[in-house]
Amino acid sequence: MIRPIALALLLATLTTPSVAATSWVPGNGRPCDQVCQGAGRKPVQTGVYLPNRQMFNICAANTAGEGLRPGFNLRPNWSNVCVTAWGPGTGQARSERQYECLCE
């Protein structure tokens, strides 16, 4: 079983030339692209949400107090939360208000 942080690092590896060039930055309820730009960096992104052609920004949150797990931050509807999978085998998701954005 892949641990959440390992999965996030794997995602980062697939989208960036070097994992060492990435870091987690507190989201503070803001879109990850703004958070990363404010830190002089770019958001690590993966995939396009076709209905509005926005990129999924990678984030991580301590979902239900079970430890950090990767998720996405997406404009406009989910730009102030990190949406993570939750609930074994249920296909449910949680919108976490305290999260970190992955920046490169």
Residue frames relative to the residue before (quaternion, step in Angstrom):
aa qw qx qy qz dx dy dz
M 1.0000 0.0000 0.0000 0.0000 0.00 0.00 0.00
I 0.3498 -0.7346 0.5432 0.2072 3.58 -0.88 0.93
R 0.4000 -0.7019 0.5383 0.2400 3.56 -0.90 0.95
P 0.6528 -0.5543 0.3406 0.3879 3.62 -1.10 0.67
I 0.6729 0.4777 -0.3177 0.4670 3.61 0.84 -0.88
A 0.6246 0.5296 -0.3421 0.4608 3.59 1.01 -0.76
L 0.6422 0.5158 -0.3225 0.4664 3.58 1.00 -0.79
A 0.6472 0.5126 -0.3198 0.4648 3.60 0.93 -0.85
L 0.6622 0.4882 -0.3093 0.4770 3.58 0.96 -0.82
L 0.6110 0.5361 -0.3468 0.4680 3.57 1.06 -0.68
L 0.6444 0.5080 -0.3156 0.4765 3.58 0.95 -0.87
A 0.6480 0.5150 -0.3165 0.4633 3.56 0.97 -0.85
T 0.6381 0.5350 -0.3225 0.4502 3.56 1.00 -0.82
L 0.6715 0.5101 -0.2982 0.4472 3.57 0.99 -0.79
T 0.7718 0.3586 -0.1802 0.4933 3.59 1.11 -0.61
T 0.7501 0.3056 -0.1990 0.5517 3.61 1.24 -0.11
P 0.5576 -0.6289 0.4182 0.3444 3.58 -1.09 0.56
S 0.8159 0.0885 -0.0252 0.5708 3.60 1.09 -0.57
V 0.4325 -0.6966 0.5067 0.2662 3.59 -0.77 1.03
A 0.6113 0.5761 -0.3504 0.4143 3.59 1.06 -0.73
A 0.6538 0.5233 -0.3137 0.4475 3.61 1.17 -0.48
T 0.6386 0.5187 -0.3346 0.4595 3.61 1.24 0.05
S 0.0121 0.7783 -0.6276 -0.0113 3.53 -1.28 0.43
W 0.4525 -0.6658 0.5283 0.2700 3.53 -1.28 0.50
V 0.0832 -0.7881 0.6098 0.0043 3.57 -0.90 1.01
P 0.5248 -0.6504 0.4371 0.3323 3.64 -0.82 0.93
G 0.4206 -0.7446 0.4736 0.2107 3.57 -0.87 1.03
N 0.0876 -0.8474 0.5171 0.0827 3.60 1.05 -0.74
G 0.6960 -0.5124 0.2785 0.4189 3.59 0.96 0.86
R 0.5947 0.5609 -0.3664 0.4444 3.58 1.23 0.36
P 0.6146 -0.5311 0.4127 0.4122 3.61 -1.19 0.39
C 0.5536 -0.6471 0.4123 0.3236 3.58 -0.92 0.89
D 0.6109 0.5410 -0.3817 0.4340 3.62 1.00 -0.61
Q 0.6574 0.4892 -0.3064 0.4844 3.62 1.04 -0.74
V 0.6210 0.5514 -0.3326 0.4469 3.57 1.02 -0.86
C 0.7022 0.4626 -0.2672 0.4707 3.57 0.81 -1.02
Q 0.6369 0.5210 -0.3338 0.4599 3.59 0.95 -0.81
G 0.6423 0.5317 -0.3124 0.4552 3.58 1.05 -0.79
A 0.6902 0.4285 -0.2589 0.5224 3.56 1.23 -0.52
G 0.5313 -0.6495 0.3930 0.3760 3.59 1.29 0.18
R 0.6088 0.5366 -0.3374 0.4771 3.57 1.20 0.54
K 0.4235 -0.6536 0.5467 0.3076 3.57 -1.34 -0.18
P 0.4994 -0.6397 0.4734 0.3424 3.60 -1.07 0.58
V 0.3981 -0.6471 0.5793 0.2954 3.56 -1.15 0.60
Q 0.0601 -0.8243 0.5616 -0.0387 3.54 -0.64 1.18
T 0.0276 -0.7844 0.6194 0.0172 3.52 -1.23 0.53
G 0.8592 0.1077 -0.0940 0.4913 3.54 -0.80 1.00
V 0.3268 -0.7270 0.5782 0.1745 3.51 -1.33 0.45
Y 0.3327 -0.6953 0.6017 0.2092 3.55 -1.01 0.90
L 0.3714 -0.8123 0.4038 0.1981 3.57 -0.11 1.32
P 0.6165 0.5665 -0.3980 0.3749 3.67 0.83 -0.69
N 0.8184 0.1525 -0.1003 0.5449 3.63 0.95 -0.70
R 0.4399 -0.7436 0.4114 0.2904 3.59 1.36 0.24
Q 0.4191 0.6790 -0.4856 0.3571 3.59 1.08 0.72
M 0.4619 -0.6746 0.5050 0.2766 3.57 -1.16 0.65
F 0.4443 -0.6450 0.5511 0.2879 3.56 -1.19 0.67
N 0.2123 -0.7486 0.6165 0.1202 3.59 -0.82 1.03
I 0.3942 -0.7184 0.5198 0.2417 3.59 -0.93 0.88
C 0.0350 0.7732 -0.6302 0.0609 3.52 -0.96 0.99
A 0.1892 -0.7560 0.6081 0.1512 3.57 -1.31 0.02
A 0.0221 -0.7944 0.6067 -0.0186 3.56 -1.09 0.77
N 0.4745 -0.6351 0.5286 0.3036 3.54 -1.26 0.51
T 0.1282 -0.8525 0.5053 0.0391 3.54 0.38 1.29
A 0.8549 -0.0668 -0.0115 0.5143 3.55 -0.78 1.15
G 0.6179 -0.5807 0.3382 0.4080 3.59 1.12 0.63
E 0.5112 0.6658 -0.3966 0.3715 3.57 1.26 0.39
G 0.6779 -0.4643 0.2919 0.4896 3.61 1.22 0.22
L 0.6545 -0.5308 0.3699 0.3913 3.53 -1.26 0.42
R 0.0516 0.7637 -0.6427 0.0308 3.51 -1.05 0.83
P 0.5290 -0.6542 0.4351 0.3208 3.58 -1.05 0.72
G 0.0274 0.7772 -0.6281 0.0270 3.48 -1.28 0.53
F 0.4471 -0.6711 0.5060 0.3063 3.54 -1.23 -0.46
N 0.2005 -0.7045 0.6727 0.1047 3.47 -1.38 0.56
L 0.0459 0.8329 -0.5380 0.1211 3.58 -0.59 1.16
R 0.3710 -0.7167 0.5479 0.2202 3.56 -0.96 0.90
P 0.6691 -0.2104 -0.7087 -0.0759 1.66 -2.07 1.33
N 0.6413 0.6087 -0.3298 0.3308 3.60 1.01 -0.75
W 0.7948 0.2446 -0.1251 0.5412 3.60 1.02 -0.68
S 0.3146 0.7900 -0.4755 0.2254 3.58 1.07 0.71
N 0.7316 0.3882 -0.2463 0.5034 3.62 1.19 -0.26
V 0.7025 0.3603 -0.2546 0.5585 3.59 1.29 0.39
C 0.3225 -0.6648 0.6199 0.2639 3.51 -1.39 0.13
V 0.2212 -0.7817 0.5733 0.1063 3.58 -0.59 1.15
T 0.0140 -0.8125 0.5808 -0.0491 3.57 -0.63 1.18
A 0.5176 -0.5952 0.5051 0.3504 3.54 -1.23 0.48
W 0.0550 0.8001 -0.5934 0.0680 3.56 -1.04 0.75
G 0.7380 0.3681 -0.2949 0.4826 3.54 -1.04 0.73
P 0.3784 -0.7663 0.4673 0.2264 3.57 -0.31 1.22
G 0.8751 0.0365 -0.0595 0.4788 3.53 -0.81 1.10
T 0.5776 0.6250 -0.3694 0.3732 3.60 1.22 0.17
G 0.3726 -0.7431 0.4809 0.2787 3.58 1.18 -0.39
Q 0.4412 0.6955 -0.4561 0.3372 3.58 1.21 0.39
A 0.1820 -0.7610 0.6116 0.1170 3.54 -1.30 0.37
R 0.2046 -0.7519 0.6133 0.1287 3.52 -1.26 0.54
S 0.2939 -0.7227 0.5987 0.1816 3.54 -1.14 0.70
E 0.1222 -0.8209 0.5573 0.0231 3.56 -0.36 1.28
R 0.3640 -0.7617 0.5035 0.1840 3.56 -0.85 1.00
Q 0.7047 0.3328 -0.2523 0.5736 3.59 1.19 -0.37
Y 0.1940 0.7871 -0.5438 0.2171 3.55 -0.51 1.23
E 0.3027 -0.7063 0.6042 0.2108 3.50 -1.39 0.16
C 0.3224 -0.7361 0.5698 0.1719 3.53 -1.15 0.75
L 0.3574 -0.7154 0.5553 0.2282 3.58 -1.04 0.74
C 0.0418 -0.8170 0.5735 -0.0429 3.55 -0.62 1.22
E 0.1863 -0.7712 0.5978 0.1144 3.56 -1.22 0.57
